[in-house]
Structures are given as structure tokens and as C-alpha cells.
Amino acid sequence: MTEPEIIARVENGVGRISLNRPKAIHALNRAMCEAMTEALLAWREDAAVQSVLIDHAGERGFCAGGDIRMIAESGAGDASEAKAFFLAEYRLNHLMFGYPKPITAIVDGIVMGGGVGISEPAPIRIATERTTYAMPETGIGLFPDVGGGWFLPRLPGQTGVWLALTGARLKAAATIELGIHTHYVPSESLEALKSEILDGGEPIEVAGRYDFRIPPGLEDRREAIDRLFAFDTVEEIFSALDAEGSDWALAQLAILKTKSPQSLKVTLRQLRTGATLASFAENMAMEYALGGRVVRTHDFQEGVRAVIVDKDNAPQWSPADLSGVTEATLDALFAPLPDNEKWTPLP
């Protein structure tokens, strides 16, 4: 018997969803998104379910992202399977975002990409000393989807833009400082915390009792990030980092120069646009239109080849530099879909 990839059950008034694909660090596929959605819809109107707890099996991480190989293979064709995955995933993200009962997500270990999408909408987001958070999509020719266009520009200052463009990896001290995660709980206390919630404890009160105060993790970089990443073009950000000339600024510039120029420009426009939108649903509609097109581009196919398939980490981006990515290219990628193809939330 194969183990289910999502284990959903009700324990003493708590709807519990455990990600159960540990060998893939719980990377999400369409069936997993649909199983989580089915459980959340069943519990939404069920008076016996007071709150929801999301955790994972094993110790390698919470969720490393989405099923990138499948998305790339689909994008090499008509992208229909990739779009079906995005439809299910983004509907799940939106369902969680507006869910009427408190959701607690325990992000112990790696949380990237799709894992951010199923934890960031939860009101209670618990990090541990093992947590590593990142949105590394510009390194594979993609962009930080699953709500990145909504959440990232709403982080303090320009920290979201810095995270999105560079793919920087943060530990819990920084994620707590920025409000990405709401509580820090040492991993050795997680079982006790879960037991209290499953015994009927009010999740926010329980999380608060186990919360450890830790010193900020980015404090000394915040001024530079806010100043150097405040521009509306990637070219201006490159120039500002170069002119700054500090070791840190030049290190950021070197990192950015390894990323897909197209992805950098797409991501900056995504975040600047997302900051102006009135609702999470509008953001998801924008990302769905964008995702279905970006997965068919050379840079996404090449990024997945270089990082995930061949693992040579030597992608040949095209265009190879920022000047080759025109406003017309961006306009085409961001164009709204026809009405009959647009993303819509669950009924």
C-alpha cells in the first residue's frame, strides 16, 4: 500500500493536515492541493471543527515548493497540466487566505515556493531553529508565485523585493523580524505545542506560551535594502548596488547577475503591481495569467534543466542581459487572459 501524500483527519475538534511526501520534501502536486482543498471545504462549515493545524512528516522540511519537473515538462508542450496545477494550487492559497477558522502552520525546516503559499495565508505561522525560508524562483527562470505578489511587497520596506530578486535564504531570526512567521518555537517543543492544540487549547494562546523571543536577524541590513532596492527598474537597482560598492552590495549584485534577466524584470513588475491591488484574488488572477505564459519561455525551461535536471547550475539565459528584456515582452506576459480562461476562486 502506498502512503497517502496528504493525511487529513479531525482530532478533538482540530482539522489536521499533514504533508506526507517526505522523500520530495513534500513538494506539492495537483493531487495534494486538491486533497487539502477537499478537507478545508469539508471543515469550513463543520461546527465540530474549531481550528486547522498544518504540519508535515519527517524532519527534512515543511515543503520545498511545487512539482517543478512536471511544470517544466508541461510547459514544453501546451502547458495544460501546468495550468491545471496552478489553478488548483492558487485556489487552495486563496481558500486558506480567507478561511473563517484559525489555521496554524508549523514551518519546521525548509519552506520555499509552494510551501510559502500554504503557510503564509495562515494567521499563525510557527518557525523553528531548523526553518529556512526562501523564494528562489528567479534562479530557475520563474517568479515568486503562490501569492508572492501580494505578501512580498507588504513586508517592511523593500525587504520583499530583495528576497524576491536575490532568492536570499532566511533563518527564523530574520523571518520573525520581518513578520513572515509569527512565532519562534524550538523544535524540541513542537510535539508539546501540537498536543496542547489537539487537546483543545486556543491556538494563538498556545503558540504565545511556547514563543521564544529571539534577536533580529536582518536589522543591520534593513537601511541598505530599503535604499538600494527602492527603484522601479532592475537596471536602477543594479546601478545603485554598483555605486554603493560595499562588500554586501557587490555580493547582492553578483547574485543578481546569475539570475534570469527576464525573471528579474517580471518579478519586479509583479511585486510593484501586486502592491497596488485591492484583493488577494486579483493578485492570484495576475499570477495565474503570468504563470501559464512564463512556464513556456526559454528561461524557465533552461533554468529547470540547469538547476533540477542536469544540475550543472550553468543556465544560458536568453536574453542574456537586462537590455534584451523589453517592455513589450513584459506587457505580453502580463496581459489579462480572455474571460473564459481567467483564474477564479473556488465557488
KETOR-159530 format. One line per 4 residues: their letters; for each residue x, y, z of N, C-alpha, C. Coordinates in steps of 0.001 Angstrom, whole numbers, padded with zeros to 6 digits, m for minus. Each point is the difference from the previous one (the first is absolute). Example, Ala and Ser with C-alpha at 12.3 -4.5 7.8 and 13.67 -1.06 7.14 Angstrom:
2
as	013190/m005690/007800/m000890/001190/000000/000900/001200/000000 ~ m000350/001050/m000720/000820/001190/000060/m000770/001090/000730
END
This chain:
347
mtep	000847/m001210/000000/m000847/001210/000000/000874/001248/000000 ~ m000302/000916/m000933/000740/001274/000045/m000641/000907/001037 ~ 000871/000715/000692/m000497/000962/000997/m000640/001185/m000698 ~ m001089/000555/000534/m000568/001207/m000599/000968/001181/000160
eiia	000006/000889/m000994/000917/001149/000042/m000525/001125/000884 ~ m001294/m000034/000272/m000630/000921/000952/m000812/m000842/000971 ~ 000237/000213/001290/m000803/m000692/001015/m000877/001057/000669 ~ m001298/m000099/m000225/m000951/000961/000565/m000955/m000739/000931
rven	m000138/000503/001223/m000900/m000614/000972/m000398/001054/001022 ~ m001068/m000286/000748/m000432/000897/001071/000376/m000639/001323 ~ 000739/000752/000819/000405/m000494/001316/m000504/000975/001055 ~ m001018/m000421/000736/m000502/000783/001127/m000334/001447/m000388
gvgr	m000702/000137/m001113/m000429/001328/m000421/001021/000770/m000816 ~ 001127/m000631/m000305/001040/000638/m000816/000120/m000749/m001325 ~ m000175/000716/m001107/000254/m000599/m001305/001501/m000009/m000227 ~ 000574/m001177/m000118/001465/m000106/m000110/000385/m000504/m001384
isln	000846/000772/m000664/000525/m000390/m001313/001499/m000202/000145 ~ 000459/m001214/m000297/001441/m000269/000043/000500/m000278/m001416 ~ 000990/000772/m000445/000648/m000272/m001281/000813/m001275/000165 ~ m000144/m000933/m000964/000589/m001322/000204/000700/m000509/m001257
rpka	000878/000865/m000527/000825/m000391/m001149/001459/000323/000353 ~ 000525/m000611/001081/001283/000444/000567/001190/m000143/m000937 ~ m000013/m001008/m000878/001166/m000190/m000890/000163/001172/m000956 ~ m001107/000675/m000321/000043/001167/m000894/m000091/001299/000805
ihal	000267/m000069/001297/m000190/001140/000928/m001380/000603/m000235 ~ m000984/m000907/m000168/m001413/000370/m000086/m000297/000981/m001123 ~ 000788/m000059/m001097/m000288/000857/m001160/m001431/m000277/m000465 ~ m000735/001060/m000261/m001430/m000123/m000289/m000255/m000435/m001435
nram	m000950/m000900/m000157/m000531/m000294/m001325/m001498/000312/000014 ~ m000627/m000156/m001142/m001414/000385/m000106/m000882/m000812/000942 ~ 000265/m001314/000105/m000828/m000854/000859/000096/000430/001460 ~ 001192/000418/000430/000170/000462/001385/m000803/001277/000238
ceam	000061/000934/m000954/m000767/001253/000135/m001491/m000292/000056 ~ m000451/m000924/m000850/m001432/m000323/m000038/m000443/m000700/001286 ~ 000865/m000858/000552/m000345/m000688/001258/m000087/000990/001164 ~ 000929/000970/000041/m000059/001015/001047/m001253/000862/m000145
teal	m000323/000360/m001243/m001192/000809/m000264/m001262/m000735/000431 ~ m000071/m001277/m000334/m001179/m000808/000351/m000202/m000014/001518 ~ 001098/m000193/000736/m000097/m000039/001463/m000447/001357/000551 ~ 000623/001077/m000491/m000335/001337/000508/m001448/000376/m000308
lawr	m000489/m000390/m001176/m001405/000279/m000338/m000941/m000791/000900 ~ 000345/m001253/000298/m000846/m000833/000869/m000058/000566/001412 ~ 001108/000579/000463/000069/000509/001381/m000534/001415/000147 ~ m000099/000729/m001116/m000329/001429/000062/m001328/000246/000705
edaa	m001008/m000813/m000331/m001334/000191/000595/m000283/m001006/001119 ~ 000981/m000806/000355/m000204/m001035/001021/000219/000598/001393 ~ m001077/000108/000756/000080/000634/001327/000909/m000779/000948 ~ 000221/m001282/m000285/000850/m000812/000874/001486/000331/m000174
vqsv	000347/000675/m001103/001409/000352/m000251/000218/001463/000388 ~ 000848/000215/001012/000226/001340/000538/001185/000704/m000649 ~ 001030/m000769/m000381/001202/000597/m000595/000672/m001043/m000883 ~ 001043/000437/m000713/000731/m000887/m000916/001487/000050/000354
lidh	000637/m001149/m000050/001441/m000111/000261/000654/m000639/m001218 ~ 001026/000647/m000540/000732/m000559/m001146/001424/m000292/000441 ~ 000406/m001275/m000140/001374/m000384/000332/000497/m000985/m001053 ~ 001118/m000663/000264/000571/m000903/m001002/000702/m001176/000671
ager	000131/m001068/m000772/000718/m001188/000477/001498/000188/m000203 ~ 000815/m000626/000839/001451/000022/m000189/000619/001308/000434 ~ 001322/000107/m000150/000728/001148/000534/000733/000825/m001058 ~ m000130/m000351/m001286/000780/000715/m001013/m000555/001384/m000297
gfca	m001300/000170/000172/m000550/001311/m000294/m001500/m000028/m000130 ~ m000591/001192/000009/m001452/000148/m000096/m000464/m000234/m001436 ~ 000542/000780/m000948/m000384/m000160/m001406/000976/000764/m000871 ~ 000654/m000713/m000909/001065/000593/m000818/m000520/000710/m001246
ggdi	m001315/m000033/m000228/m000537/000704/m001169/m001039/m000823/m000716 ~ m000047/000167/m001319/m000939/m000745/m000834/000738/m001019/m000850 ~ m000755/m000778/m000739/000565/m001061/m000839/000562/000632/m001282 ~ 001214/000551/000123/000584/000816/m001072/000256/m000803/m001272
rmia	000419/m001258/000130/000253/m000810/m001203/m001266/m000150/m000833 ~ m001110/m000311/000672/m001268/m000149/m000713/m000373/001305/m000691 ~ 000169/001132/000723/m000365/001297/m000567/000839/000298/m001246 ~ 001294/m000333/000076/000886/000248/m001145/m000358/m000905/m001185
esga	m000274/m001273/000279/m000367/m000924/m001086/m001294/000465/m000670 ~ m000951/000462/000813/m001263/000492/m000548/000228/001294/m000786 ~ 000855/000879/000537/000296/001263/m000663/000699/m000187/m001337 ~ 000709/m001114/m000148/000660/m000298/m001282/m001030/m000371/m001070
gdas	m001225/m000336/000452/m001100/m000279/m000938/m001006/001134/000022 ~ m001263/m000355/000280/m001042/001039/m000021/m000248/000621/001370 ~ 000723/m000465/001013/m000085/000528/001381/m001339/m000293/000676 ~ m000815/m000889/m000579/m001338/m000222/000587/000090/m000626/001398
eaka	000933/m000929/000185/000138/m000633/001322/000543/001003/001023 ~ 000937/000826/m000432/000537/001039/000887/m001105/000963/000412 ~ m000836/000416/m000951/m001089/000925/000317/m001006/m000640/000948 ~ m000268/m001287/m000193/m000936/m000702/000899/000572/m000057/001422
ffla	001304/m000203/000093/000650/000019/001316/m000101/001383/000631 ~ 000334/001045/m000772/m000075/001367/000530/m001426/000345/000430 ~ m000979/m000425/m000795/m001401/000270/000348/m000317/m000595/001375 ~ 000358/m001267/000199/m000289/m000681/001273/000804/000611/001147
eyrl	001291/000277/m000256/000864/000533/001056/m000443/001397/000427 ~ m000272/000861/m000972/m000362/001381/000326/m001389/000072/000644 ~ m000893/m000918/m000383/m001307/m000049/000670/000177/m000420/001463 ~ 000915/m000929/000245/000311/m000404/001373/000571/001176/000793
nhlm	000965/000710/m000593/000586/001170/000666/m001089/001005/000375 ~ m000914/000258/m000944/m001060/000982/000225/m000990/m000495/001055 ~ m000333/m001283/m000036/m000902/m000585/001005/000586/000174/001398 ~ 001292/m000241/000136/000665/000160/001296/000031/001465/000430
fgyp	000223/000888/m000955/000143/001434/000296/m001259/000556/000666 ~ m001151/m000444/m000462/m001252/000524/000559/m000721/m000987/000902 ~ 000698/m000998/000513/m000654/m001075/000746/m000591/000533/001306 ~ m001227/m000416/000337/m000666/000580/001167/000460/m000565/001352
kpit	000823/m001030/m000010/000479/m000584/001258/001517/000140/000075 ~ 000572/000162/001201/001449/000220/000088/000799/m001193/m000523 ~ 001003/000310/m000813/000907/m001031/m000514/001364/000221/000639 ~ 000584/m001068/000522/001358/000026/000534/000878/m000822/m000934
aivd	001041/000612/m000547/000951/m000721/m000866/001332/m000107/000727 ~ 000515/m001213/000107/001279/m000215/000685/001065/m000207/m001062 ~ 000786/001048/m000245/000977/m000014/m001096/001387/m000340/000567 ~ 000157/m001256/000338/001239/m000510/000580/000866/m000526/m001138
givm	001165/000610/m000242/000869/m000430/m001090/m000184/000881/m001227 ~ 000232/m000595/m001170/m000036/000753/m001265/m001423/000432/m000332 ~ m000170/001285/m000332/m001289/000490/m000496/000296/000955/m001156 ~ m000315/m000465/m001203/000313/000757/m001207/m001176/m000090/m000973
gggv	m000116/000995/m000865/m000977/m000068/m001093/m001383/m000408/000472 ~ m000483/m001134/m000516/m001333/m000485/000343/m000225/m000171/001485 ~ 001073/m000277/000753/m000118/m000112/001453/m000335/001325/000646 ~ 000499/001088/m000596/m000356/001345/000469/m001484/000251/m000289
gise	m000460/m000479/m001157/m001397/000200/m000388/m001004/m000660/000922 ~ 000387/m001109/000659/m000938/m000675/000915/000318/000273/001462 ~ 000896/000948/000260/000242/000397/001393/m000244/001485/000207 ~ 000356/000820/m000977/m000122/001457/000171/m001455/000455/000209
papi	m001007/m000656/m000605/m001377/000438/000270/m000488/m000360/001409 ~ 000713/m000883/000720/m000435/m000401/001342/000268/001128/000996 ~ m000940/000305/000879/000226/001072/000982/001118/m000332/000995 ~ 000201/m001290/000280/001040/m000409/000959/001040/m000808/m000776
riat	001227/000532/m000048/001059/m000619/m000803/001223/m000212/000894 ~ 000265/m001236/000328/001007/m000307/001014/001294/m000483/m000653 ~ 001080/000739/000268/001341/m000372/m000492/000791/m000633/001133 ~ 001041/m000741/m000370/000898/m000618/000981/001451/000317/m000389
ertt	000930/m000494/000793/001418/000211/m000320/000400/m000715/m001290 ~ m000841/m000909/m000477/000303/m000731/m001241/m000619/000663/m001229 ~ m000809/001031/000208/m000697/000651/m001119/000991/000705/m000936 ~ m000148/m000258/m001302/000686/000771/m001035/m001052/000419/m001019
yamp	m000174/001312/m000120/m001031/000556/m000887/000667/000625/m001222 ~ m000577/m000225/m001171/000489/000688/m001205/m001053/m000047/m001092 ~ 000082/000984/m000883/m000764/000005/m001252/001049/000066/m001118 ~ 000516/m001164/m000424/001177/m000024/m000889/m000313/m000038/m001495
etgi	m001208/000416/m000377/m000472/m000251/m001373/000797/000683/m001092 ~ 000588/001183/000262/000731/000686/m001078/001207/m000819/m000465 ~ 000440/m000964/000814/001125/m000861/m000370/m000377/m001123/m000950 ~ m001332/m000202/m000204/m000417/m001022/m000975/m000879/000613/m001094
glfp	000064/001324/m000146/m000751/000631/m001085/m001479/000172/000285 ~ m000389/m000102/001285/m001408/000144/000380/m000164/001329/000753 ~ m001022/000123/000818/m000229/001193/000825/m000650/m000490/001290 ~ 000039/000771/001085/m000536/m000481/001280/m001527/000023/000012
dvgg	m000594/m001114/m000415/m001456/m000053/m000137/m000648/m000384/001336 ~ m001074/m000752/m000032/m000756/m000445/001191/m000312/001146/000963 ~ m000216/001195/m000558/m000321/001148/000836/001171/000906/000306 ~ 001169/m000294/m000588/001172/000847/000237/m000231/001451/m000389
gwfl	m000782/000217/m001038/m000297/001360/m000438/m000822/000781/001019 ~ m000671/m000719/000904/m000776/000644/001058/000834/000139/001277 ~ 000598/m001114/000441/000686/m000008/001305/001330/000754/m000013 ~ 000788/m000187/m001039/001364/000551/000024/000035/001528/000018
prlp	m000795/000700/m000841/000072/001464/000069/m000600/000571/001288 ~ m000666/m000847/000782/m000581/000458/001267/000909/m000303/001188 ~ 001176/m000549/m000240/001008/m000132/001050/000605/001384/000257 ~ 000684/000179/001133/000547/001329/000310/000951/000515/m001086
gqtg	m000152/001300/m000322/000911/000649/m000944/000082/m000734/m001326 ~ 001231/m000221/m000455/000246/m000682/m001284/000506/m001425/000214 ~ m000203/m000536/001211/000537/m001344/000280/m000605/m001059/m000916 ~ m001290/000159/m000350/m000634/m000976/m000884/000594/000009/m001392
vwla	000343/001197/m000489/000613/000119/m001328/001392/m000650/000030 ~ 000766/000268/001039/001323/m000616/000147/m000104/m001530/000032 ~ m000928/m000520/000798/m000183/m001453/000098/m000397/m000600/m001345 ~ m000924/000671/m000690/m000524/m000533/m001260/001055/m000003/m001103
ltga	000776/001073/m000092/000982/000094/m001087/001216/m000884/000254 ~ 000505/m000002/001226/001243/m000736/000290/m000239/m001457/000360 ~ m001226/m000346/000453/m000247/m001353/000488/000694/m000270/001328 ~ 000313/001060/000760/000725/m000144/001273/m000702/m000988/000924
rlka	000807/m000793/000702/m000532/m000969/000967/000070/000602/001402 ~ m001117/m000048/000701/m000070/000574/001342/m000208/m001074/001050 ~ 000629/000197/001149/m000271/m000838/001165/m001076/000700/000836 ~ m000430/m000673/001059/m001163/000469/000753/000182/001388/000596
aati	001230/000356/000433/000189/001328/000599/m000450/001091/m000965 ~ 000306/m000162/m001276/m000387/001002/m001005/m001477/m000123/m000372 ~ m000512/m001229/m000113/m001416/m000129/m000396/m000922/000535/001089 ~ 000378/m000179/001252/m000800/000546/001106/000085/001525/m000007
elgi	001202/000531/m000208/000182/001456/m000047/m000891/000633/m001069 ~ m000100/m000649/m001158/m000757/000570/m001120/m001494/m000321/000062 ~ m000401/m000868/000923/m001408/m000374/000087/m000405/m001094/m000973 ~ 000970/m000616/m000661/m000306/m001136/m000890/m000577/m001133/000844
hthy	000611/m000230/001149/m000524/m000965/000974/m000349/000747/001283 ~ m001003/m000506/000702/m000536/000740/001155/000603/m000441/001329 ~ 000471/m001257/000093/000517/m000524/001262/001246/m000834/m000249 ~ 000918/000050/000963/001178/m000879/m000026/m000131/m001001/001141
vpse	000001/m001274/m000350/m000112/m001071/000998/001113/m001009/m000272 ~ 000866/m000300/000971/001042/m001010/m000218/m000631/m001332/m000420 ~ 000643/m000702/m000919/m000588/m001237/m000540/m000286/m001029/001091 ~ 000793/000032/001062/m000214/m000983/001080/m001337/000219/000726
slea	m000597/001193/m000174/m001281/000303/000659/m001210/m000206/m000905 ~ 000229/m000380/m001264/m001119/m000069/m000948/m001039/m001047/000381 ~ 000455/m001175/000428/m000971/m001055/000334/m000891/000431/001158 ~ 000600/000670/000995/m000798/000488/001134/m000998/001059/m000466
lkse	000459/000899/m000876/m000879/001042/m000536/m001168/m000623/m000760 ~ 000308/m000951/m000884/m001066/m000668/m000764/m000983/m000696/000935 ~ 000528/m000674/001024/m000870/m000717/000945/m000967/000955/000676 ~ 000488/001168/000385/m000879/000980/000653/m001103/000472/m000940
ildg	000374/000280/m001263/m001016/000429/m000976/m001007/m001122/m000222 ~ 000503/m001229/m000141/m000880/m001145/m000257/m000814/m000388/001239 ~ 000404/000493/001164/m000780/m000217/001223/m001025/001102/000225 ~ m000123/000892/m000987/m001035/001022/000091/000502/001380/000369
gepi	001326/000182/000071/000537/001325/000317/m000246/000990/m001120 ~ m000250/001264/000351/m000160/001063/m000992/001330/000183/m000709 ~ 000077/m000214/m001334/001303/m000027/m000682/000874/001222/000251 ~ m000602/001208/m000051/000822/001206/000156/000561/000098/001421
evag	m000768/m000444/000983/000474/000014/001389/001100/m001036/000198 ~ m000203/m001186/m000570/001006/m001065/000123/001310/000439/m000654 ~ m000098/000538/m001227/001208/000446/m000715/000726/001068/000814 ~ m000759/000906/000599/000596/001064/000806/000745/m000534/001212
rydf	m000514/m001059/000593/000666/m000583/001175/001339/m000624/m000343 ~ 000099/m000565/m001203/001239/m000680/m000399/000968/000933/m000732 ~ m000483/001200/m000299/000787/000936/m000803/001270/000424/000734 ~ 001115/m000080/m000699/001311/000406/000521/000356/001325/m000637
ripp	000422/000969/000745/000446/001271/m000602/001429/m000172/m000495 ~ 000241/000295/m001259/001356/m000117/m000544/000415/001340/m000591 ~ 001306/000302/000018/000441/001300/m000520/m000243/000106/m001503 ~ m000179/001220/m000518/m000228/000192/m001437/001143/m000596/m000823
gled	m000336/m000402/m001231/001013/m000638/m000822/000457/000829/m001187 ~ m000647/001158/m000218/000328/000796/m001198/000212/001465/000327 ~ m000140/000340/001256/m000048/001397/000436/001080/000871/m000654 ~ 001217/m000525/m000066/001118/000803/m000511/m000030/000183/m001514
rrea	m000869/m000731/m000718/m000066/000102/m001464/m001219/000779/m000482 ~ m000928/000264/000891/m001290/000535/m000424/000120/001353/m000692 ~ 000828/000884/000514/000135/001329/m000600/000524/m000111/m001427 ~ 001012/m000832/m000190/000591/m000167/m001338/m001007/m000642/m000963
idrl	m000719/m001006/000476/m001001/m000660/m000849/m001058/001009/m000446 ~ m000493/000776/000952/m001073/000951/m000320/000466/001063/m000990 ~ 001234/000382/000090/000536/001052/m000873/000346/m000543/m001383 ~ 000615/m001174/m000050/000565/m000499/m001261/m001004/m000769/m000855
fafd	m001088/m000466/000630/m001002/m000782/m000749/m001310/000769/m000184 ~ 000063/001331/000144/m001220/000818/m000057/m000380/000419/m001417 ~ 000758/m000399/m000998/m000221/000499/m001366/m001042/m000836/m000741 ~ m000510/000563/m001083/m001033/m000681/m000776/000540/m000695/m001240
tvee	001324/000075/m000207/000604/m000799/m001073/001169/m000784/000578 ~ 000219/m001177/m000564/001107/m000850/000460/001332/000675/m000328 ~ 000045/000711/m001130/001236/000701/m000377/000416/001005/001076 ~ m000968/000721/000535/000316/000983/001053/000486/m000687/001281
ifsa	m000565/m001145/000303/000457/m000756/001177/001443/m000457/m000210 ~ 000302/m000516/m001193/001381/m000399/m000315/000954/001194/000178 ~ m000397/001143/m000543/000860/001196/000071/000214/000441/001443 ~ m001066/m000033/000790/000102/000428/001398/000931/m000922/000787
ldae	m000108/m001298/m000221/000865/m000963/000693/001460/000209/m000412 ~ 000206/000218/m001290/001356/000217/m000513/000597/001284/000592 ~ m000799/001061/000029/000479/001280/000533/000258/m000074/001504 ~ m000812/m000777/000709/000190/m000166/001453/001385/m000564/000296
gsdw	000350/m001054/m000753/001366/m000511/000034/000428/m000748/001253 ~ m000889/m000151/000992/000371/m000759/001209/000079/m001489/m000338 ~ 000656/m000761/000862/000106/m001447/m000238/m001386/m000619/m000129 ~ m000916/000427/000888/m001346/m000584/m000020/m000725/000362/m001295
alaq	000059/001274/m000388/m000695/000448/m001219/000540/m000714/m001234 ~ 001307/m000132/m000077/000605/m000675/m001162/m000325/m001486/m000001 ~ m000142/m000586/001192/m000401/m001416/000079/m001430/m000170/m000513 ~ m000888/000945/000342/m001388/m000059/m000506/m000018/000140/m001518
lail	000810/000912/m000512/000071/000215/m001443/000494/m001258/m000716 ~ 001015/m000629/000578/000539/m001239/m000598/m001069/m001093/m000031 ~ m000786/m000086/001074/m001089/m000992/000041/m001034/000317/m001088 ~ m000398/001258/m000102/m001017/000394/m000985/000462/m000300/m001428
ktks	001296/000138/m000246/000514/m000251/m001354/m000032/m001478/m000392 ~ m000232/m000894/000970/m000138/m001421/m000335/m001449/m000359/m000342 ~ m000940/000896/000312/m001424/m000287/m000178/m000446/000296/m001425 ~ m001150/m000551/m000354/m000582/000268/m001319/m000379/001480/m000115
pqsl	000579/000725/m000987/m000380/001404/m000178/m001509/000172/m000206 ~ m000596/m000920/m000760/m001448/000083/m000207/m000735/m000160/001326 ~ 000416/m000981/000810/m000660/m000229/001281/000143/001185/000941 ~ 001166/000632/m000007/000199/001165/000862/m000994/001107/m000355
kvtl	m000160/000247/m001293/m000910/001072/m000419/m001468/m000379/000235 ~ m000328/m001260/m000269/m001363/m000477/000259/m000319/000134/001496 ~ 000933/m000414/000837/m000221/m000011/001448/m000164/001409/000557 ~ 000834/000924/m000454/m000118/001370/000509/m001348/000599/m000406
rqlr	m000424/m000249/m001244/m001308/000524/m000411/m001113/m000685/000791 ~ 000116/m001305/000211/m000998/m000750/000775/m000185/000619/001395 ~ 001114/000292/000681/m000084/000533/001358/m000506/001441/000025 ~ 000473/000810/m000939/m000470/001391/m000042/m001499/000049/m000346
tgat	m000438/m000896/m000892/m001434/m000060/m000330/m000785/m000551/001182 ~ 000496/m001087/000588/m000686/m000627/001126/m000228/000950/001156 ~ 000936/000925/000197/m000124/000972/001090/m001201/000917/m000182 ~ m000462/000140/m001247/m001100/000938/m000286/m001360/m000693/m000045
lasf	m000028/m001324/000032/m001266/m000716/m000178/m000842/000038/001266 ~ m001312/m000083/m000183/m000922/000153/001133/m000309/m001310/000688 ~ 000251/m001129/m000666/m000366/m001281/000617/000997/m001098/m000365 ~ 000064/m000993/000869/000850/m001174/m000234/m000448/m000722/m001265
aenm	m001317/m000051/m000234/m000520/m000678/m001200/000512/000674/m001275 ~ 000048/001332/m000018/000531/000703/m001180/001459/m000391/m000240 ~ 000750/m000113/001073/001405/m000387/m000123/000135/m001405/m000573 ~ m000839/m000921/000480/000088/m001383/m000483/m000392/m000091/m001474
amey	m000953/000831/m000424/m000376/000025/m001415/001170/000490/m000852 ~ 000701/001030/000500/001187/000494/m000719/001064/m001101/m000091 ~ 000268/m000671/001120/001053/m001020/000014/m000364/m001209/m000864 ~ m001286/m000323/m000066/m000431/m001136/m000826/000224/000299/m001482
algg	m000365/001184/m000436/000231/000383/m001407/001496/m000018/m000300 ~ 000772/000535/000911/001452/000081/m000162/000633/m001392/000001 ~ m000427/m000840/000947/000597/m001342/000143/m000183/m000856/m001239 ~ m001194/000025/m000573/m000266/m000813/m001181/000860/000375/m001187
rvvr	000458/001266/m000017/000865/000459/m001102/001478/m000213/000322 ~ 000396/000320/001223/001423/m000085/000352/000520/m001434/m000087 ~ m000822/m000993/000336/000490/m001393/m000036/000312/m000470/m001416 ~ m000471/000739/m000998/000271/m000374/m001388/001213/000743/m000569
thdf	000607/000877/000797/001120/000791/m000513/001309/m000784/000044 ~ 000944/000452/m000804/001330/m000613/m000030/000631/m000013/001393 ~ m000092/001114/000722/000735/000098/001254/m000501/m000972/001057 ~ m001312/m000239/000061/m000486/m000974/000973/000456/m001407/m000382
qegv	m000124/m000348/m001267/000439/m001325/m000449/001494/m000189/000272 ~ 000778/001033/m000272/001447/m000063/000182/000378/m000004/001483 ~ m000719/000783/000796/000278/000037/001437/m000236/m001351/000657 ~ m001100/m000637/m000361/m000300/m001332/000563/001037/m001020/m000466
ravi	000379/000087/m001272/001052/m000906/m000495/001279/000149/000819 ~ 000430/001254/000198/001304/000262/000626/000014/m000300/001493 ~ m001110/000284/000679/m000012/m000105/001467/m000565/m001332/000480 ~ m000996/m000528/m000718/m000722/m001166/000526/000276/m001276/m000789
vdkd	000130/000103/m001319/000175/m001215/m000814/001481/m000357/m000119 ~ 000780/000822/m000698/001426/m000300/m000188/000856/000411/001200 ~ m000517/000943/000780/000703/000476/001211/001404/000548/m000300 ~ 000202/000583/m001188/001305/000619/m000283/000062/001440/000517
napq	m001187/000527/000422/m000085/001372/000527/000648/001035/m000924 ~ m000130/m000239/m001302/000573/000936/m000983/m001051/000337/m001054 ~ m001098/000640/000408/m001045/000320/m000977/000476/001032/m001017 ~ m000425/m000177/m001225/000301/000960/m001068/m001271/000809/m000249
wspa	m000095/001141/000667/m001215/000810/m000099/m000105/000674/m001369 ~ m001248/000193/m000437/m000229/000717/m001256/m001289/000823/000125 ~ 000099/001316/m000087/001192/000830/m000192/001012/m000173/001137 ~ 001256/000200/m000346/001072/m000216/000964/000202/001180/000943
dlsg	m000560/001161/m000361/000141/001135/000914/m001293/000812/000038 ~ m000071/000916/000955/m001227/000752/000262/m000474/000795/m001214 ~ 000927/000521/m000782/m000391/000851/m001128/m000829/m000762/m001033 ~ 000140/m001312/m000015/m000747/m000797/m000976/m001438/m000289/000394
vtea	m000348/000291/001252/m001371/m000260/000477/m000795/001295/m000139 ~ m000842/000066/m001024/m000668/001262/m000334/m001321/000161/000763 ~ m000485/001234/000024/m001309/000271/000591/m001091/m000756/m000747 ~ 000166/m000138/m001312/m001000/m000734/m000796/m000070/m001465/000430
tlda	001161/m000600/000287/000032/m001387/000486/m000757/m000101/001315 ~ 000267/000936/000908/m000670/m000011/001303/m001503/000224/m000150 ~ m000380/000929/m000860/m001430/000278/m000222/m000723/m001259/m000471 ~ 000640/m000746/m000887/m000626/m001225/m000527/m000151/m001050/001099
lfap	001025/m000132/000860/m000056/m000993/001088/m001076/000362/001022 ~ m000204/001297/000233/m000944/000462/001020/m001404/000265/m000541 ~ m000213/m000159/m001285/m001320/000321/m000576/m001093/m000845/000663 ~ m001170/000587/000263/m001104/m000777/000580/m000414/m001132/m000946
lpdn	m000507/m001059/000568/m000500/m001123/m000798/m001409/000305/m000501 ~ m000432/m000667/m001064/m001407/000109/m000403/m000906/m000469/001159 ~ m001213/000506/000044/m000900/m000296/001126/m000160/m001487/000263 ~ m000073/m000798/m001080/m000242/m001439/000184/001228/m000784/000458
ekwt	001154/000692/000112/001232/m000681/000446/000523/000543/001325 ~ m000629/001052/000532/000515/000663/001193/m000077/m000903/001226 ~ 000936/000242/000923/m000063/m000680/001300/m001174/000541/000814 ~ m000714/m000895/000644/m001071/000409/000904/000162/m000763/001310
plp	m000401/000601/001117/000022/m000731/001273/m001011/m001144/m000031 ~ 000099/m000866/000996/m001013/m001055/000136/m001375/000624/000187 ~ m001031/m000630/m000549/m001363/000539/000183/m000339/000041/001482
END
